[in-house]
C-alpha cells in the first residue's frame, strides 16, 4: 500500500470546506516579480538571457525537482547533510518560499487529492487563469484544517526565515556582474517563469480538460493525475523541460520512487542526475516503486478504459477496481478505441476517483 502523507493529521479535517483568500505577502512578492519581468522586456541583453535560461533550468532541476520534491518532501533517497543543504538552497532560489512552506503546500495538496473529494483549489478543476491566479496570489483557508507537523532543523529554519534574503544576495551578485538586465532576468523573470511553468505542468497533469492520459488510478482518491499527452517523438522534450515531472500518473501511484519516468519513452533528467550521484557515492538508499504485492491500492489503466470509467461510481476496494477495469476493457473493444486518445472533457464539477 502507498505510504500516507505522514506529516498530515487529517482525522478531524475537511478538504472541501473553506474559502480562497488573498495571501498578501505572496501576492506582493509575485506581483513584484511580474513588474520586474515586464521591466526585463526593456532590458534585453544576450548575457541576461543566458543567465535567465541557465539559472531557471538548474534551480528547477537540482533545487525544486531533486532537492525539494524528491529529497525533502518524499525522502526517495538519502545524502550527506552538505549536499542536502546545497540542493535545498537551490530550491530556495526558485522563489516559492522556504522549505517548510513548500512542504506544507505540497503535503496538504497530496492529502486533499487522496480524499474522495476536495476543494477546486486542490483539484485544479477550474480554468487555467483562475487556477494560476490562485497559486500566485491566494491561499486556502480551511474551516477545519489538517494538522501539519514539520521537523524543524537549524538549516531549514534559516532558509524559512531568510529565503527572500537569498534572492537579494543573488541579485547583488548579478548586479555587480551584469548590471540591471541580469537582475531583472536572473531574479524577477526567473522566479515568475519558474512559478508559472511549475503550476502549468501541475494543472495540465490534473485538470480533466488537460491534454493528458493516465496509466494508474489510486483507488478511492478524488483527484487522479495524468501524464502529459505528447507525441512519442516529443517525449524527450517534455521530459527535459519538466525534469521528468510530467509523467505524473506514475508519481501519484508511486510517490516513494526517486524515478518518475518509469516506462520506456519517459525521459527523467532528475532521475538521471540522482543515478549519477549514486554512482559517485554521494547519495544512497535510492528508492524505486514498491513491489507488485504492495499495489492493491492501484488500478492499472489503459487509454480505452477511461470512457467507461467516466460512468462508474467511486471505486472503493480492489475487487471493485478489478470489475471496473474489466468493464472498461470491454467498452474499449466494443467501440474500437483500445489504443485511442484519452478523454479530455471537463466532466462534472465533482471529480471522479478515476478521472485524470
DOMIVEX-91486 format. One record per residue (C-alpha): residue number from 1; residue in three letters; y, x, z; chain. Coordinates in Angstrom, 2 decimals, decimal comma. Last residue first. Example, Ala and Ser with C-alpha at 12.3 -4.5 7.8 and 13.67 -1.06 7.14 Angstrom:
ATOM     i    aa         v         u         w   ch
ATOM     2   Ser     -1,06     13,67      7,14    A
ATOM     1   Ala     -4,50     12,30      7,80    A
END
This chain:
ATOM     i    aa         v         u         w   ch
ATOM   356   Unk     12,26     -7,34    -14,68    A
ATOM   355   Unk     10,66    -10,71    -13,83    A
ATOM   354   Unk      7,50    -10,84    -11,78    A
ATOM   353   Unk      8,94    -11,96     -8,44    A
ATOM   352   Unk     11,21    -14,50    -10,18    A
ATOM   351   Unk     14,90    -14,02     -9,53    A
ATOM   350   Unk     16,89    -17,10     -8,58    A
ATOM   349   Unk     19,66    -17,53    -11,14    A
ATOM   348   Unk     17,22    -18,78    -13,72    A
ATOM   347   Unk     16,47    -16,89    -16,92    A
ATOM   346   Unk     18,69    -14,13    -18,30    A
ATOM   345   Unk     16,64    -13,76    -21,47    A
ATOM   344   Unk     15,42    -10,27    -22,36    A
ATOM   343   Unk     11,68    -10,83    -22,61    A
ATOM   342   Unk      9,92     -7,65    -23,64    A
ATOM   341   Unk      9,11     -7,00    -27,26    A
ATOM   340   Unk      5,65     -7,34    -28,72    A
ATOM   339   Unk      2,44     -5,46    -28,00    A
ATOM   338   Unk      0,35     -8,48    -27,11    A
ATOM   337   Unk      2,51    -10,51    -29,48    A
ATOM   336   Unk      0,11    -12,80    -31,32    A
ATOM   335   Unk      0,86    -16,03    -29,52    A
ATOM   334   Unk     -2,71    -16,67    -28,37    A
ATOM   333   Unk     -3,25    -13,00    -27,53    A
ATOM   332   Unk     -0,12    -12,78    -25,40    A
ATOM   331   Unk     -0,81    -16,03    -23,59    A
ATOM   330   Unk     -4,37    -14,91    -22,81    A
ATOM   329   Unk     -3,04    -11,66    -21,33    A
ATOM   328   Unk     -0,52    -13,52    -19,18    A
ATOM   327   Unk     -3,20    -15,85    -17,82    A
ATOM   326   Unk     -5,36    -12,87    -16,87    A
ATOM   325   Unk     -2,45    -11,05    -15,27    A
ATOM   324   Unk     -1,56    -14,12    -13,23    A
ATOM   323   Unk     -5,16    -14,52    -12,07    A
ATOM   322   Unk     -5,17    -10,91    -10,93    A
ATOM   321   Unk     -1,88    -11,37     -9,13    A
ATOM   320   Unk     -3,17    -14,47     -7,38    A
ATOM   319   Unk     -6,04    -12,40     -6,01    A
ATOM   318   Unk     -3,66     -9,54     -5,07    A
ATOM   317   Unk     -1,60    -11,99     -2,99    A
ATOM   316   Unk      1,89    -13,50     -3,13    A
ATOM   315   Unk      2,71    -14,11     -6,77    A
ATOM   314   Unk      5,68    -16,43     -6,96    A
ATOM   313   Unk      5,20    -19,32     -9,38    A
ATOM   312   Unk      4,38    -18,66    -12,98    A
ATOM   311   Unk      6,47    -19,74    -15,96    A
ATOM   310   Unk      8,25    -16,43    -16,52    A
ATOM   309   Unk      4,97    -14,57    -16,08    A
ATOM   308   Unk      3,65    -16,25    -19,22    A
ATOM   307   Unk      6,44    -14,72    -21,30    A
ATOM   306   Unk      5,99    -11,36    -19,49    A
ATOM   305   Unk      2,33    -10,80    -20,22    A
ATOM   304   Unk      2,94     -9,56    -23,77    A
ATOM   303   Unk      4,65     -6,42    -22,53    A
ATOM   302   Unk      1,71     -5,30    -20,46    A
ATOM   301   Unk      1,82     -5,42    -16,68    A
ATOM   300   Unk     -0,06     -3,74    -13,85    A
ATOM   299   Unk      0,23     -5,81    -10,66    A
ATOM   298   Unk      0,90     -3,78     -7,54    A
ATOM   297   Unk      0,39     -4,47     -3,82    A
ATOM   296   Unk     -3,30     -3,57     -4,02    A
ATOM   295   Unk     -2,28     -0,05     -5,04    A
ATOM   294   Unk     -3,91      2,08     -2,33    A
ATOM   293   Unk     -7,32      2,48     -3,98    A
ATOM   292   Unk     -5,71      3,85     -7,14    A
ATOM   291   Unk     -4,22      6,77     -5,24    A
ATOM   290   Unk     -0,50      7,01     -4,31    A
ATOM   289   Unk      1,82      8,33     -6,98    A
ATOM   288   Unk      2,76     12,01     -6,57    A
ATOM   287   Unk      4,11     14,03     -3,68    A
ATOM   286   Unk      5,39     17,61     -3,70    A
ATOM   285   Unk      4,19     19,17     -0,47    A
ATOM   284   Unk      6,19     22,31     -1,34    A
ATOM   283   Unk      9,59     23,53     -2,47    A
ATOM   282   Unk     10,96     27,07     -2,87    A
ATOM   281   Unk      7,58     28,62     -3,70    A
ATOM   280   Unk      8,73     29,66     -7,15    A
ATOM   279   Unk      6,09     27,40     -8,71    A
ATOM   278   Unk      7,41     24,56     -6,56    A
ATOM   277   Unk     10,96     25,20     -7,76    A
ATOM   276   Unk      9,74     24,91    -11,34    A
ATOM   275   Unk      7,93     21,65    -10,55    A
ATOM   274   Unk     11,10     20,28     -8,91    A
ATOM   273   Unk     13,11     21,20    -12,00    A
ATOM   272   Unk     10,59     19,49    -14,25    A
ATOM   271   Unk     10,68     16,40    -12,02    A
ATOM   270   Unk     14,45     16,24    -12,45    A
ATOM   269   Unk     14,09     16,58    -16,23    A
ATOM   268   Unk     11,78     13,53    -16,49    A
ATOM   267   Unk     10,68     12,78    -20,05    A
ATOM   266   Unk      8,71      9,53    -20,45    A
ATOM   265   Unk      6,70      9,87    -23,69    A
ATOM   264   Unk      3,39     10,16    -21,91    A
ATOM   263   Unk      3,49      8,35    -18,63    A
ATOM   262   Unk      4,70      9,22    -15,16    A
ATOM   261   Unk      8,42      9,67    -15,71    A
ATOM   260   Unk      9,33      9,16    -12,05    A
ATOM   259   Unk      7,96     12,41    -10,61    A
ATOM   258   Unk      8,67     13,09     -6,95    A
ATOM   257   Unk      6,46     10,09     -6,15    A
ATOM   256   Unk      6,93      8,13     -2,91    A
ATOM   255   Unk      8,80      5,33     -4,65    A
ATOM   254   Unk      5,63      4,50     -6,63    A
ATOM   253   Unk      5,87      0,93     -7,97    A
ATOM   252   Unk      9,65      0,71     -7,84    A
ATOM   251   Unk      9,86      4,22     -9,30    A
ATOM   250   Unk      7,44      3,49    -12,12    A
ATOM   249   Unk      9,46      0,43    -13,14    A
ATOM   248   Unk     12,50      2,69    -13,12    A
ATOM   247   Unk     11,68      4,92    -16,05    A
ATOM   246   Unk     15,46      5,36    -16,43    A
ATOM   245   Unk     15,60      7,84    -13,51    A
ATOM   244   Unk     14,21     10,69    -15,62    A
ATOM   243   Unk     17,41     12,76    -15,40    A
ATOM   242   Unk     19,34      9,78    -16,82    A
ATOM   241   Unk     20,77     11,58    -19,86    A
ATOM   240   Unk     17,64     13,65    -20,49    A
ATOM   239   Unk     15,22     10,77    -20,06    A
ATOM   238   Unk     17,19      8,56    -22,43    A
ATOM   237   Unk     17,50     11,43    -24,92    A
ATOM   236   Unk     13,77     12,26    -24,80    A
ATOM   235   Unk     12,94      8,59    -25,25    A
ATOM   234   Unk     14,91      8,43    -28,50    A
ATOM   233   Unk     11,96      8,85    -30,89    A
ATOM   232   Unk      9,98      6,39    -28,77    A
ATOM   231   Unk     12,69      3,76    -29,44    A
ATOM   230   Unk     14,23      2,69    -26,19    A
ATOM   229   Unk     13,59     -0,08    -23,70    A
ATOM   228   Unk     14,92      1,25    -20,41    A
ATOM   227   Unk     12,15      0,88    -17,87    A
ATOM   226   Unk     12,05     -2,19    -15,70    A
ATOM   225   Unk     12,50     -3,03    -12,05    A
ATOM   224   Unk     11,44     -6,18    -10,26    A
ATOM   223   Unk     13,52     -8,22     -7,85    A
ATOM   222   Unk     12,03    -10,95     -5,66    A
ATOM   221   Unk      9,19     -8,74     -4,47    A
ATOM   220   Unk      5,99    -10,56     -3,54    A
ATOM   219   Unk      3,69     -8,36     -5,60    A
ATOM   218   Unk      5,45     -5,32     -6,99    A
ATOM   217   Unk      5,21     -5,62    -10,77    A
ATOM   216   Unk      4,32     -2,68    -13,00    A
ATOM   215   Unk      4,97     -1,61    -16,59    A
ATOM   214   Unk      8,27     -3,43    -17,05    A
ATOM   213   Unk     10,46     -3,68    -20,13    A
ATOM   212   Unk     14,12     -3,04    -20,84    A
ATOM   211   Unk     17,11     -4,02    -22,91    A
ATOM   210   Unk     18,72     -5,81    -19,93    A
ATOM   209   Unk     19,11     -9,59    -19,67    A
ATOM   208   Unk     16,84     -9,83    -16,62    A
ATOM   207   Unk     19,05     -7,24    -14,82    A
ATOM   206   Unk     17,10     -4,53    -13,01    A
ATOM   205   Unk     16,83     -1,39    -15,18    A
ATOM   204   Unk     20,02     -2,18    -17,08    A
ATOM   203   Unk     21,97     -2,51    -13,83    A
ATOM   202   Unk     20,68      0,72    -12,33    A
ATOM   201   Unk     21,45      2,61    -15,55    A
ATOM   200   Unk     24,96      1,16    -15,51    A
ATOM   199   Unk     25,26      2,00    -11,82    A
ATOM   198   Unk     24,66      5,70    -12,39    A
ATOM   197   Unk     26,82      5,85    -15,51    A
ATOM   196   Unk     29,75      4,10    -13,79    A
ATOM   195   Unk     29,59      6,28    -10,68    A
ATOM   194   Unk     29,16      9,54    -12,58    A
ATOM   193   Unk     31,87      8,55    -15,07    A
ATOM   192   Unk     34,33      7,94    -12,22    A
ATOM   191   Unk     33,50     11,14    -10,32    A
ATOM   190   Unk     33,64     13,26    -13,49    A
ATOM   189   Unk     36,88     11,73    -14,74    A
ATOM   188   Unk     38,63     12,39    -11,43    A
ATOM   187   Unk     37,11     15,76    -10,45    A
ATOM   186   Unk     36,42     18,14    -13,35    A
ATOM   185   Unk     38,42     16,18    -15,91    A
ATOM   184   Unk     41,62     15,67    -13,91    A
ATOM   183   Unk     41,25     18,96    -12,06    A
ATOM   182   Unk     40,49     20,99    -15,20    A
ATOM   181   Unk     43,44     19,41    -17,00    A
ATOM   180   Unk     45,76     20,28    -14,06    A
ATOM   179   Unk     45,27     24,05    -14,16    A
ATOM   178   Unk     42,25     25,96    -15,44    A
ATOM   177   Unk     41,20     28,43    -12,76    A
ATOM   176   Unk     43,53     27,79     -9,82    A
ATOM   175   Unk     43,37     24,06    -10,50    A
ATOM   174   Unk     39,57     24,13    -10,65    A
ATOM   173   Unk     39,31     25,97     -7,34    A
ATOM   172   Unk     41,75     23,58     -5,67    A
ATOM   171   Unk     39,92     20,56     -7,08    A
ATOM   170   Unk     36,63     21,88     -5,68    A
ATOM   169   Unk     38,22     22,13     -2,23    A
ATOM   168   Unk     39,67     18,63     -2,62    A
ATOM   167   Unk     36,25     17,25     -3,58    A
ATOM   166   Unk     34,77     18,98     -0,53    A
ATOM   165   Unk     37,40     17,31      1,64    A
ATOM   164   Unk     36,23     13,92      0,36    A
ATOM   163   Unk     32,76     14,58      1,78    A
ATOM   162   Unk     34,21     15,64      5,14    A
ATOM   161   Unk     32,85     13,29      7,78    A
ATOM   160   Unk     29,50     12,45      6,19    A
ATOM   159   Unk     29,08     16,02      4,94    A
ATOM   158   Unk     29,53     17,34      8,49    A
ATOM   157   Unk     27,12     14,74      9,88    A
ATOM   156   Unk     24,54     15,86      7,34    A
ATOM   155   Unk     24,92     19,47      8,49    A
ATOM   154   Unk     24,58     18,53     12,16    A
ATOM   153   Unk     21,65     16,18     11,75    A
ATOM   152   Unk     21,88     12,45     12,33    A
ATOM   151   Unk     18,69     10,53     11,59    A
ATOM   150   Unk     19,52      7,19     10,03    A
ATOM   149   Unk     18,55      3,90     11,66    A
ATOM   148   Unk     19,62      0,75      9,81    A
ATOM   147   Unk     19,39     -2,65     11,49    A
ATOM   146   Unk     19,40     -5,45      8,98    A
ATOM   145   Unk     22,47     -7,70      8,80    A
ATOM   144   Unk     22,57    -11,40      9,72    A
ATOM   143   Unk     25,63    -12,94      8,08    A
ATOM   142   Unk     25,72     -9,86      5,88    A
ATOM   141   Unk     28,96     -8,38      4,48    A
ATOM   140   Unk     28,34     -6,88      1,06    A
ATOM   139   Unk     30,73     -4,20     -0,15    A
ATOM   138   Unk     33,39     -4,14     -2,84    A
ATOM   137   Unk     35,41     -1,90     -5,15    A
ATOM   136   Unk     33,14      0,23     -7,34    A
ATOM   135   Unk     29,75     -1,46     -6,91    A
ATOM   134   Unk     31,13     -4,98     -7,03    A
ATOM   133   Unk     33,21     -4,08    -10,08    A
ATOM   132   Unk     30,06     -2,79    -11,80    A
ATOM   131   Unk     28,26     -6,08    -11,17    A
ATOM   130   Unk     31,10     -8,33    -12,30    A
ATOM   129   Unk     31,57     -6,28    -15,47    A
ATOM   128   Unk     27,82     -6,29    -16,24    A
ATOM   127   Unk     27,25     -9,99    -15,81    A
ATOM   126   Unk     25,47    -11,31    -12,74    A
ATOM   125   Unk     21,82    -10,90    -11,82    A
ATOM   124   Unk     22,06     -7,35    -10,43    A
ATOM   123   Unk     19,52     -8,20     -7,67    A
ATOM   122   Unk     21,39     -6,50     -4,83    A
ATOM   121   Unk     24,80     -8,10     -5,47    A
ATOM   120   Unk     23,02    -11,28     -6,54    A
ATOM   119   Unk     21,85    -11,93     -2,98    A
ATOM   118   Unk     18,16    -11,64     -2,19    A
ATOM   117   Unk     14,85    -13,40     -2,82    A
ATOM   116   Unk     11,17    -12,81     -2,03    A
ATOM   115   Unk     12,16     -9,58     -0,20    A
ATOM   114   Unk     11,46     -6,25     -1,91    A
ATOM   113   Unk     14,90     -6,27     -3,53    A
ATOM   112   Unk     16,63     -6,63     -0,15    A
ATOM   111   Unk     14,79     -3,69      1,40    A
ATOM   110   Unk     15,50     -1,47     -1,61    A
ATOM   109   Unk     19,19     -2,46     -1,61    A
ATOM   108   Unk     19,47     -1,79      2,12    A
ATOM   107   Unk     17,76      1,57      1,60    A
ATOM   106   Unk     20,03      2,70     -1,23    A
ATOM   105   Unk     23,34      1,72      0,39    A
ATOM   104   Unk     22,32      3,23      3,74    A
ATOM   103   Unk     21,01      6,47      2,23    A
ATOM   102   Unk     24,18      6,99      0,17    A
ATOM   101   Unk     26,35      6,23      3,19    A
ATOM   100   Unk     24,39      8,62      5,39    A
ATOM    99   Unk     24,52     11,39      2,78    A
ATOM    98   Unk     28,32     11,30      2,41    A
ATOM    97   Unk     30,06      9,29     -0,26    A
ATOM    96   Unk     29,78      8,40     -3,96    A
ATOM    95   Unk     31,68     11,49     -5,13    A
ATOM    94   Unk     29,06     13,37     -7,13    A
ATOM    93   Unk     30,22     16,36     -5,05    A
ATOM    92   Unk     28,20     15,00     -2,12    A
ATOM    91   Unk     25,05     15,31     -4,22    A
ATOM    90   Unk     25,89     18,96     -4,91    A
ATOM    89   Unk     26,25     19,45     -1,16    A
ATOM    88   Unk     22,88     17,70     -0,67    A
ATOM    87   Unk     21,20     20,12     -3,08    A
ATOM    86   Unk     22,80     23,15     -1,42    A
ATOM    85   Unk     21,88     21,97      2,09    A
ATOM    84   Unk     18,30     21,25      1,01    A
ATOM    83   Unk     18,11     24,78     -0,37    A
ATOM    82   Unk     19,22     26,22      2,97    A
ATOM    81   Unk     16,95     23,94      5,00    A
ATOM    80   Unk     13,91     25,16      3,02    A
ATOM    79   Unk     12,04     22,52      1,02    A
ATOM    78   Unk      9,87     19,46      1,28    A
ATOM    77   Unk      8,92     16,92     -1,39    A
ATOM    76   Unk      8,98     13,17     -2,01    A
ATOM    75   Unk     11,19     12,65      1,03    A
ATOM    74   Unk     12,36      9,30     -0,39    A
ATOM    73   Unk     16,02      9,30      0,64    A
ATOM    72   Unk     16,80     12,97      1,29    A
ATOM    71   Unk     14,52     14,55     -1,32    A
ATOM    70   Unk     14,03     12,22     -4,30    A
ATOM    69   Unk     17,37     10,44     -4,20    A
ATOM    68   Unk     19,94     12,70     -2,53    A
ATOM    67   Unk     18,84     16,15     -3,67    A
ATOM    66   Unk     16,83     15,59     -6,85    A
ATOM    65   Unk     18,60     12,67     -8,56    A
ATOM    64   Unk     22,04     12,92     -6,95    A
ATOM    63   Unk     22,59     16,63     -6,38    A
ATOM    62   Unk     20,49     18,54     -8,89    A
ATOM    61   Unk     20,69     16,13    -11,82    A
ATOM    60   Unk     23,90     14,24    -11,03    A
ATOM    59   Unk     25,75     17,37     -9,89    A
ATOM    58   Unk     24,44     19,38    -12,85    A
ATOM    57   Unk     25,28     16,78    -15,51    A
ATOM    56   Unk     28,78     15,98    -14,32    A
ATOM    55   Unk     29,68     19,60    -13,56    A
ATOM    54   Unk     28,61     20,82    -17,01    A
ATOM    53   Unk     30,22     18,00    -19,00    A
ATOM    52   Unk     33,52     17,96    -17,10    A
ATOM    51   Unk     33,85     21,76    -17,09    A
ATOM    50   Unk     33,20     21,79    -20,85    A
ATOM    49   Unk     35,79     19,05    -21,39    A
ATOM    48   Unk     38,36     20,94    -19,31    A
ATOM    47   Unk     37,75     24,16    -21,25    A
ATOM    46   Unk     38,20     22,44    -24,60    A
ATOM    45   Unk     41,51     20,92    -23,45    A
ATOM    44   Unk     42,51     17,29    -23,02    A
ATOM    43   Unk     45,46     16,46    -20,79    A
ATOM    42   Unk     46,62     13,03    -21,99    A
ATOM    41   Unk     43,17     11,45    -21,61    A
ATOM    40   Unk     42,98     13,03    -18,16    A
ATOM    39   Unk     45,77     10,72    -16,98    A
ATOM    38   Unk     43,47      7,75    -17,57    A
ATOM    37   Unk     40,78      9,52    -15,58    A
ATOM    36   Unk     43,19     10,22    -12,72    A
ATOM    35   Unk     44,12      6,54    -12,52    A
ATOM    34   Unk     40,44      5,58    -12,53    A
ATOM    33   Unk     39,63      8,18     -9,85    A
ATOM    32   Unk     42,42      6,76     -7,70    A
ATOM    31   Unk     40,94      3,30     -8,07    A
ATOM    30   Unk     37,58      4,74     -7,02    A
ATOM    29   Unk     39,04      6,06     -3,79    A
ATOM    28   Unk     41,31      3,05     -3,17    A
ATOM    27   Unk     38,43      0,62     -3,73    A
ATOM    26   Unk     36,07      2,65     -1,54    A
ATOM    25   Unk     38,55      2,75      1,35    A
ATOM    24   Unk     39,41     -0,94      0,78    A
ATOM    23   Unk     35,90     -2,36      0,66    A
ATOM    22   Unk     36,75     -5,81     -0,71    A
ATOM    21   Unk     34,32     -8,49      0,38    A
ATOM    20   Unk     31,07     -9,86     -1,08    A
ATOM    19   Unk     29,57    -12,53      1,15    A
ATOM    18   Unk     26,56    -13,17      3,31    A
ATOM    17   Unk     23,18    -14,84      3,38    A
ATOM    16   Unk     20,57    -13,69      0,88    A
ATOM    15   Unk     19,07    -10,56      2,44    A
ATOM    14   Unk     18,62    -12,33      5,82    A
ATOM    13   Unk     17,99    -10,18      8,88    A
ATOM    12   Unk     15,97    -10,77     12,04    A
ATOM    11   Unk     12,97     -8,58     11,16    A
ATOM    10   Unk     14,97     -6,42      8,76    A
ATOM     9   Unk     14,50     -3,11     10,52    A
ATOM     8   Unk     15,40     -0,51      7,91    A
ATOM     7   Unk     14,90      3,27      8,15    A
ATOM     6   Unk     11,22      2,92      7,21    A
ATOM     5   Unk     11,70      1,18      3,88    A
ATOM     4   Unk      8,02      0,31      3,95    A
ATOM     3   Unk      5,38      2,59      2,37    A
ATOM     2   Unk      3,59      1,03     -0,58    A
ATOM     1   Unk      0,00      0,00      0,00    A
END
